[in-house]
Amino acid sequence: MKLFNSKANKSEEFKPNHDNEVHMYVCGPTVYNEAHIGNARPIIVFDTLRRLFEAHGMNVVFASNYTDVDDKIIQKAIDEGVDEKTITARYIDAYEKVRSSLNTRELTYAPKVTDTMDAIIAFIRQLEEKGFAYNVDGNVYFRVTKVDNYGEISKQNIDDLIVGARIDEETEKENPLDFALWKKTLQGIQWDSPWGKGRPGWHTECVVMINDRFHGMIDIHGGGMDLKFPHHDNEVAQSKALFGHGIANTWMHNGMLNIDGEKMSKSLGNVMLAREVIAKIGGNATRWMMLQAHYRAPLNINDESIAQAQTELAKVEAVLKQTEIKAQLAGFTLEETPDQPRMDAFFAQMDDDLNTPNGFMELFETMKQLNQALRNKTPDVKTVASLYQALRTMLEVFGIVIPPTLLTEEDLADYAAWNQAKADKDFAKADAIRTKLADQGKL
C-alpha cells in the first residue's frame, strides 16, 4: 500500500511500526457547536482507510480526540449561563450521533482534553525544565527556535513566518512565532498549575493525548489540510523537543470542502450541518458523495453531486436486491469466496493512496459483471455468488451498509401465485400481487 505523506510531500510505501497492526490518530473537533458537513469529511475518509486496512487483515488502533476546553466553549457557557461540561457533553453527544449515522466503526480511543489534564501539565513542566518553554506571568510559551526544521509538515519558511507574525506580535513573547502551551485564564473553567490557574494551549493537547495512548511514534497522524500549520507543525515541534521524535511516520491531510463552489462560512450563510444532510439523504449517500473525490482533493457539494451519489447508490441497491431475490427463489446460496480478479483490481486502486474514485470504478465494473451473470437464462451460481460477495466486500470498505433483502414464506407464496397468475393470463391478479411485492420492497 502507498500513502501520500505530507511530511515527505510524496507517496510512500506504507509499513507499520508493528507487525499487522496500524496505530492511527486523527485530530477531532472542538466541541462548542454541532458538526458541520465539513467535519464529516475526515470522519469518513479515515474510517474508510481503517476499513481498508482491516480488509487486508490488519488490526487498527484508532484514536480521535475531543477538545473539550477552549475559549469558544467558555464563552458559550457564559452566554447560556451554564458550566462548560454542559456545553461539551451536548456537542460530544451530537458528534457521536453523526459518527454513528455515518456507519463508522467504533474508535479504539476517544480521549478528552479534560481527562488528560495531569499529563498535559506534567508535559509542559518538562518542556520548561529542558528550556523549550518559558513562563511570562502565568502564560507559558514554546520556544520555536529551539527545535530544528520547524514547519516541516506545512513546508513553511520560518523567516517568512516571522515577518508575517510581527504584524500582530505579542510583546510578552520572546519570538512572535512562539506559541502558548498554557494560558492564564481569568474566567471560565480553570486548573491549578505550577504557573497559576489556567488552561492548556490547543497545540499541546494532541501531543499529550497521542503519547498517553500510544507511548511512542504512531504510524499515521491525520486531519484536514487546514491543520498543517500551525497545529501539526507545533505538535511536531513539541514532540521532538521532549520525546525526540516527530510523532508519526505518515502525515495525511484531507482536502477542504466547498458548497456550490464557495468556501463554507457563516458569513456566506452556506453552513450545512452534518446531521441535517444525513437526515435528508441518509448516511450511505453522504459517505458515497464524500468519497466521490480523492481525499486530498477539494470536494464540492451541490445538488449535482448529491443526485449523483443517490443515483449510483440506488443502482447498487437494485442489483444486490435482484441477486438476493433470485437466489432465494431459485434456492441457491450466495455464500462464496469473493471473485479474486475483481478484488485484486479494487485493492490495486484503493491501495494507491486511498483512491476512492478509482475504487468506485472497480465497484461499477463488478456490478456490471454481476448484472450480466444474472441475465443468463441459467446463471452460473458460483459466478453470481462470487461477484455478489466481491461487491459486498467493496461496499464494506466504503462503509456502505445495505441490509440484505430476505423473503418470508408469505413472499415466496406471493411469487408462486404471481407466476401462476401470469401463466393463467390473469393479468389483474398478477398486477395486484406485483404491486404488493413492490410496495414491500421485495421486487
C-alpha positions as CSV (number, residue, x, y, z in Angstrom):
1,M,0.0,0.0,0.0
2,K,1.2,3.5,-0.8
3,L,0.0,6.6,1.1
4,F,0.8,10.3,0.4
5,N,2.9,11.6,3.3
6,S,2.5,15.3,3.7
7,K,5.8,15.5,5.6
8,A,7.8,13.9,2.7
9,N,5.4,15.5,0.2
10,K,5.2,12.3,-1.8
11,S,3.6,8.9,-1.9
12,E,5.5,6.3,0.1
13,E,5.2,2.5,0.7
14,F,3.3,2.1,4.0
15,K,5.0,0.0,6.6
16,P,3.6,-0.1,10.1
17,N,5.8,0.0,13.1
18,H,4.2,-3.1,14.5
19,D,3.5,-6.3,12.6
20,N,0.0,-6.5,11.2
21,E,-1.1,-3.5,13.4
22,V,-1.7,0.2,12.5
23,H,-1.6,3.0,15.1
24,M,-3.6,6.0,13.8
25,Y,-4.7,9.3,15.3
26,V,-6.9,11.9,13.7
27,C,-7.5,15.4,15.2
28,G,-11.0,15.6,16.4
29,P,-13.4,18.6,16.9
30,T,-13.5,21.4,19.4
31,V,-17.0,20.8,20.8
32,Y,-18.6,24.2,21.1
33,N,-21.1,23.6,18.3
34,E,-22.7,20.9,16.1
35,A,-20.7,19.2,13.5
36,H,-21.0,20.8,10.0
37,I,-20.7,18.7,6.9
38,G,-17.0,19.7,6.6
39,N,-16.4,17.9,9.9
40,A,-17.8,14.8,8.4
41,R,-15.1,14.5,5.7
42,P,-12.2,13.4,7.9
43,I,-14.6,11.1,9.8
44,I,-15.5,9.3,6.6
45,V,-12.0,9.4,5.0
46,F,-10.1,7.9,7.9
47,D,-12.9,5.4,8.8
48,T,-12.6,4.2,5.1
49,L,-8.8,4.0,5.5
50,R,-9.3,2.0,8.6
51,R,-11.7,-0.3,6.9
52,L,-9.2,-0.8,4.0
53,F,-6.5,-1.9,6.5
54,E,-8.9,-4.2,8.2
55,A,-10.0,-5.7,4.8
56,H,-6.3,-6.6,4.5
57,G,-6.5,-8.4,7.8
58,M,-4.7,-5.8,9.9
59,N,-5.7,-4.6,13.3
60,V,-6.2,-0.9,13.6
61,V,-5.8,1.0,16.9
62,F,-7.6,4.3,16.1
63,A,-7.8,7.3,18.3
64,S,-9.6,10.6,17.7
65,N,-9.9,13.2,20.4
66,Y,-12.5,15.7,21.7
67,T,-11.1,19.2,22.5
68,D,-13.5,20.0,25.4
69,V,-11.8,23.1,26.7
70,D,-11.4,26.2,24.6
71,D,-12.2,30.0,24.7
72,K,-15.2,29.4,22.4
73,I,-16.6,26.7,24.8
74,I,-16.0,29.0,27.8
75,Q,-17.8,31.9,26.0
76,K,-20.8,29.8,25.0
77,A,-21.1,28.5,28.6
78,I,-21.1,32.1,29.8
79,D,-23.7,33.2,27.2
80,E,-26.0,30.3,28.2
81,G,-25.4,30.6,31.9
82,V,-24.3,27.0,32.3
83,D,-21.0,25.3,33.0
84,E,-18.6,24.2,30.3
85,K,-19.3,20.5,30.8
86,T,-23.0,21.1,29.9
87,I,-21.9,22.5,26.6
88,T,-19.3,19.9,25.8
89,A,-21.5,17.0,26.8
90,R,-24.2,18.2,24.5
91,Y,-22.0,18.5,21.4
92,I,-20.0,15.4,22.1
93,D,-23.3,13.5,22.1
94,A,-24.3,15.2,18.9
95,Y,-21.0,14.4,17.3
96,E,-21.3,10.7,18.3
97,K,-24.7,10.6,16.7
98,V,-23.2,11.9,13.5
99,R,-20.4,9.3,13.6
100,S,-22.9,6.5,14.2
101,S,-25.2,7.6,11.4
102,L,-22.3,7.6,9.0
103,N,-21.7,3.9,9.7
104,T,-18.3,4.4,11.3
105,R,-16.6,1.7,13.2
106,E,-16.1,2.4,16.9
107,L,-13.0,4.3,17.9
108,T,-10.4,2.5,20.0
109,Y,-9.9,5.7,22.0
110,A,-11.8,8.9,22.1
111,P,-9.7,10.9,24.6
112,K,-10.9,14.3,26.1
113,V,-8.6,17.1,27.0
114,T,-10.2,17.5,30.4
115,D,-9.4,13.8,31.2
116,T,-5.8,14.3,30.3
117,M,-5.0,17.4,32.3
118,D,-2.5,16.0,34.7
119,A,-0.4,14.6,31.9
120,I,-0.7,17.9,29.9
121,I,0.6,19.9,32.9
122,A,3.5,17.4,33.5
123,F,4.4,17.6,29.8
124,I,4.6,21.4,29.8
125,R,6.6,21.4,33.1
126,Q,9.2,19.1,31.4
127,L,9.4,21.3,28.4
128,E,10.1,24.3,30.7
129,E,12.7,22.3,32.7
130,K,14.5,21.5,29.4
131,G,14.5,25.1,28.3
132,F,12.0,24.6,25.5
133,A,9.3,26.7,27.3
134,Y,9.2,29.9,29.4
135,N,6.7,31.4,31.7
136,V,5.6,35.0,31.5
137,D,3.2,36.0,34.3
138,G,1.3,32.7,34.1
139,N,1.4,32.3,30.3
140,V,3.8,29.6,29.1
141,Y,5.2,29.7,25.6
142,F,7.2,27.3,23.5
143,R,10.5,28.4,22.0
144,V,10.1,27.6,18.3
145,T,13.8,28.4,17.5
146,K,15.0,25.7,19.9
147,V,13.9,22.9,17.5
148,D,15.3,22.1,14.1
149,N,13.3,22.3,10.9
150,Y,10.3,24.0,12.4
151,G,7.4,24.0,9.8
152,E,8.3,20.6,8.3
153,I,4.7,19.5,7.9
154,S,3.4,22.6,6.1
155,K,6.7,23.4,4.4
156,Q,6.5,27.0,5.7
157,N,9.6,29.2,5.6
158,I,10.4,30.3,9.2
159,D,11.8,33.6,8.1
160,D,8.6,34.4,6.1
161,L,6.5,33.3,9.1
162,I,8.4,35.6,11.5
163,V,7.9,38.6,9.1
164,G,4.2,37.9,8.9
165,A,3.9,37.3,12.7
166,R,5.4,40.6,13.6
167,I,2.3,42.4,12.3
168,D,0.4,41.4,15.4
169,E,3.3,40.4,17.7
170,E,2.5,39.9,21.3
171,T,5.1,41.8,23.3
172,E,5.5,39.3,26.1
173,K,6.8,36.6,23.7
174,E,10.5,36.2,23.1
175,N,9.7,35.4,19.4
176,P,6.5,36.2,17.5
177,L,6.2,32.6,16.4
178,D,6.3,31.2,19.9
179,F,3.0,29.6,20.8
180,A,1.1,29.2,24.0
181,L,1.4,25.9,26.0
182,W,-0.5,27.2,29.0
183,K,-2.9,30.2,29.1
184,K,-3.7,32.2,32.2
185,T,-7.4,32.2,32.4
186,L,-9.4,34.9,34.1
187,Q,-12.9,33.5,33.5
188,G,-14.5,30.1,32.9
189,I,-13.0,26.6,33.6
190,Q,-9.5,26.6,35.2
191,W,-7.0,24.2,36.5
192,D,-4.3,24.7,39.1
193,S,-0.8,24.5,37.7
194,P,2.8,25.5,38.6
195,W,2.2,28.8,36.7
196,G,-1.1,29.6,38.3
197,K,-4.7,28.9,37.3
198,G,-5.3,28.5,33.6
199,R,-5.9,26.0,30.8
200,P,-3.7,24.4,28.2
201,G,-3.0,25.6,24.7
202,W,-4.6,23.7,21.8
203,H,-1.3,22.6,20.1
204,T,-0.2,20.8,23.3
205,E,-3.3,18.7,23.9
206,C,-3.0,16.3,20.9
207,V,0.7,15.6,21.5
208,V,0.0,14.5,25.1
209,M,-3.1,12.5,24.2
210,I,-1.2,10.6,21.5
211,N,1.7,9.8,23.8
212,D,-0.7,8.9,26.6
213,R,-2.4,6.3,24.4
214,F,0.4,5.1,22.1
215,H,3.6,5.7,24.1
216,G,5.8,6.5,21.1
217,M,5.8,7.0,17.4
218,I,2.5,6.2,15.6
219,D,2.0,5.1,12.0
220,I,-0.5,7.7,10.8
221,H,-1.5,11.2,12.0
222,G,-4.5,12.6,10.1
223,G,-6.6,15.7,9.8
224,G,-7.7,18.4,7.5
225,M,-5.4,20.5,5.3
226,D,-6.1,23.5,7.4
227,L,-4.3,21.8,10.4
228,K,-0.9,21.6,8.8
229,F,0.1,25.0,10.1
230,P,0.2,25.9,12.8
231,H,-1.3,22.9,14.6
232,H,0.6,20.0,13.2
233,D,3.8,21.9,12.9
234,N,3.5,22.8,16.5
235,E,2.7,19.3,17.6
236,V,5.8,18.0,15.9
237,A,8.0,20.7,17.5
238,Q,6.9,19.8,21.0
239,S,7.2,16.1,20.4
240,K,10.8,16.5,19.0
241,A,11.7,18.7,22.0
242,L,10.6,16.2,24.7
243,F,10.4,12.8,23.1
244,G,13.0,13.1,20.3
245,H,10.6,12.1,17.5
246,G,8.2,13.7,15.1
247,I,5.0,11.8,16.4
248,A,4.1,10.0,13.2
249,N,5.8,8.3,10.2
250,T,3.0,9.3,7.9
251,W,1.0,12.5,7.9
252,M,-2.2,12.5,6.0
253,H,-4.4,15.5,5.3
254,N,-7.9,15.6,3.6
255,G,-8.8,18.4,1.3
256,M,-11.3,21.2,2.1
257,L,-15.0,21.3,1.3
258,N,-16.9,23.8,-0.7
259,I,-20.6,24.4,-1.1
260,D,-21.7,25.2,-4.7
261,G,-18.1,26.2,-5.4
262,E,-17.7,28.5,-2.4
263,K,-16.0,28.0,0.9
264,M,-18.5,27.1,3.6
265,S,-18.7,30.0,6.1
266,K,-21.2,31.6,8.4
267,S,-20.8,35.0,6.6
268,L,-22.0,33.4,3.4
269,G,-24.8,31.6,5.2
270,N,-24.0,28.3,3.5
271,V,-23.0,26.2,6.5
272,M,-24.6,22.8,6.3
273,L,-24.9,20.8,9.5
274,A,-23.9,17.2,9.1
275,R,-27.0,15.8,10.9
276,E,-29.3,17.8,8.5
277,V,-27.5,16.4,5.4
278,I,-27.6,12.9,6.8
279,A,-31.3,13.2,7.7
280,K,-32.1,14.4,4.2
281,I,-30.1,11.9,2.1
282,G,-29.0,9.2,4.5
283,G,-25.7,8.1,5.8
284,N,-24.9,5.8,2.8
285,A,-25.4,8.6,0.3
286,T,-23.5,11.1,2.4
287,R,-20.5,8.7,2.5
288,W,-20.8,8.0,-1.2
289,M,-20.9,11.7,-2.0
290,M,-17.8,12.4,0.2
291,L,-15.8,9.5,-1.4
292,Q,-16.5,10.5,-5.0
293,A,-13.5,12.8,-4.9
294,H,-10.0,11.8,-3.9
295,Y,-9.5,12.6,-0.2
296,R,-6.6,15.1,-0.9
297,A,-8.6,17.0,-3.5
298,P,-11.2,19.7,-2.7
299,L,-14.7,18.4,-2.5
300,N,-17.6,20.4,-3.9
301,I,-21.1,19.7,-2.6
302,N,-24.0,20.7,-4.7
303,D,-27.3,19.4,-6.0
304,E,-25.5,17.5,-8.8
305,S,-23.0,15.7,-6.5
306,I,-25.8,14.7,-4.2
307,A,-28.0,13.5,-7.0
308,Q,-25.1,11.5,-8.5
309,A,-24.4,9.8,-5.2
310,Q,-28.1,8.9,-4.8
311,T,-28.4,7.6,-8.3
312,E,-25.3,5.4,-8.1
313,L,-26.3,4.1,-4.7
314,A,-29.7,3.2,-6.0
315,K,-28.2,1.2,-8.8
316,V,-26.1,-0.8,-6.4
317,E,-29.1,-1.4,-4.1
318,A,-31.1,-2.6,-7.1
319,V,-28.5,-5.2,-8.2
320,L,-28.0,-6.5,-4.7
321,K,-31.7,-6.9,-4.2
322,Q,-32.1,-8.6,-7.6
323,T,-29.4,-11.1,-6.8
324,E,-30.7,-11.9,-3.3
325,I,-34.2,-12.4,-4.5
326,K,-33.2,-14.6,-7.5
327,A,-31.0,-16.7,-5.2
328,Q,-33.8,-17.3,-2.7
329,L,-36.4,-18.0,-5.4
330,A,-34.0,-20.4,-7.1
331,G,-32.9,-22.0,-3.8
332,F,-29.2,-21.4,-4.1
333,T,-26.8,-19.8,-1.5
334,L,-24.7,-16.7,-2.1
335,E,-22.0,-17.9,0.3
336,E,-18.9,-17.9,-1.8
337,T,-15.3,-16.5,-1.9
338,P,-15.3,-13.0,-3.4
339,D,-14.2,-13.0,-7.0
340,Q,-10.4,-12.7,-6.8
341,P,-9.7,-10.8,-10.1
342,R,-12.3,-8.2,-9.1
343,M,-10.9,-7.9,-5.6
344,D,-7.4,-7.6,-6.9
345,A,-8.4,-4.8,-9.2
346,F,-10.3,-3.0,-6.4
347,F,-7.5,-3.2,-3.9
348,A,-4.9,-2.1,-6.6
349,Q,-6.8,1.2,-6.8
350,M,-7.6,1.6,-3.1
351,D,-4.1,0.8,-2.0
352,D,-2.8,3.6,-4.2
353,D,-3.2,6.4,-1.7
354,L,-6.9,5.5,-0.9
355,N,-8.0,6.2,-4.5
356,T,-11.7,6.0,-3.8
357,P,-12.8,7.4,-7.2
358,N,-11.0,4.6,-9.0
359,G,-12.2,2.2,-6.3
360,F,-15.8,3.1,-7.3
361,M,-14.9,2.4,-11.0
362,E,-13.9,-1.1,-10.0
363,L,-17.1,-1.4,-8.0
364,F,-19.2,-0.4,-11.1
365,E,-17.3,-2.9,-13.2
366,T,-18.1,-5.6,-10.6
367,M,-21.8,-4.6,-10.6
368,K,-21.8,-4.7,-14.5
369,Q,-20.4,-8.2,-14.5
370,L,-22.9,-9.3,-11.8
371,N,-25.8,-7.9,-13.9
372,Q,-24.5,-9.8,-16.9
373,A,-24.2,-13.0,-15.0
374,L,-27.8,-12.6,-13.7
375,R,-29.2,-12.1,-17.2
376,N,-28.1,-15.5,-18.3
377,K,-31.1,-17.9,-18.7
378,T,-29.3,-20.4,-16.5
379,P,-27.0,-18.3,-14.3
380,D,-23.7,-19.8,-13.1
381,V,-24.4,-19.9,-9.4
382,K,-20.8,-19.8,-8.4
383,T,-20.1,-16.8,-10.6
384,V,-23.1,-14.9,-9.4
385,A,-22.2,-15.6,-5.7
386,S,-18.5,-14.7,-6.1
387,L,-19.3,-11.4,-7.8
388,Y,-22.0,-10.7,-5.3
389,Q,-19.6,-11.2,-2.4
390,A,-16.9,-9.1,-4.2
391,L,-19.5,-6.3,-4.4
392,R,-20.5,-6.7,-0.8
393,T,-16.8,-6.6,0.3
394,M,-16.2,-3.4,-1.7
395,L,-19.2,-1.8,-0.1
396,E,-17.9,-2.8,3.3
397,V,-14.6,-1.0,2.7
398,F,-16.6,2.1,1.6
399,G,-18.7,1.9,4.7
400,I,-21.9,1.5,2.8
401,V,-24.4,-0.6,4.8
402,I,-27.2,-2.1,2.8
403,P,-29.2,-4.8,4.6
404,P,-29.9,-7.9,2.5
405,T,-33.4,-8.4,1.1
406,L,-34.9,-11.5,2.8
407,L,-38.0,-13.2,1.5
408,T,-40.5,-14.5,4.0
409,E,-42.7,-17.6,3.5
410,E,-45.5,-15.3,2.5
411,D,-43.3,-13.6,0.0
412,L,-42.3,-16.9,-1.6
413,A,-46.0,-17.8,-1.8
414,D,-46.8,-14.5,-3.4
415,Y,-44.1,-15.1,-6.0
416,A,-45.5,-18.5,-6.8
417,A,-49.0,-17.0,-7.1
418,W,-47.7,-14.2,-9.3
419,N,-46.1,-16.7,-11.7
420,Q,-49.2,-18.8,-11.7
421,A,-51.4,-15.8,-12.4
422,K,-49.1,-14.8,-15.3
423,A,-49.3,-18.4,-16.7
424,D,-53.1,-18.3,-16.4
425,K,-53.1,-14.8,-18.1
426,D,-54.9,-13.4,-15.1
427,F,-53.3,-10.1,-15.5
428,A,-55.4,-8.2,-13.0
429,K,-54.4,-10.7,-10.3
430,A,-50.8,-10.7,-11.5
431,D,-50.6,-6.9,-11.3
432,A,-52.1,-6.9,-7.8
433,I,-49.5,-9.3,-6.5
434,R,-46.7,-7.5,-8.2
435,T,-47.9,-4.2,-6.6
436,K,-47.9,-5.8,-3.2
437,L,-44.4,-7.2,-3.6
438,A,-43.1,-3.8,-4.9
439,D,-44.7,-1.9,-2.0
440,Q,-43.0,-4.2,0.4
441,G,-39.6,-3.7,-1.3
442,K,-39.5,-7.4,-2.3
443,L,-39.4,-6.9,-6.1
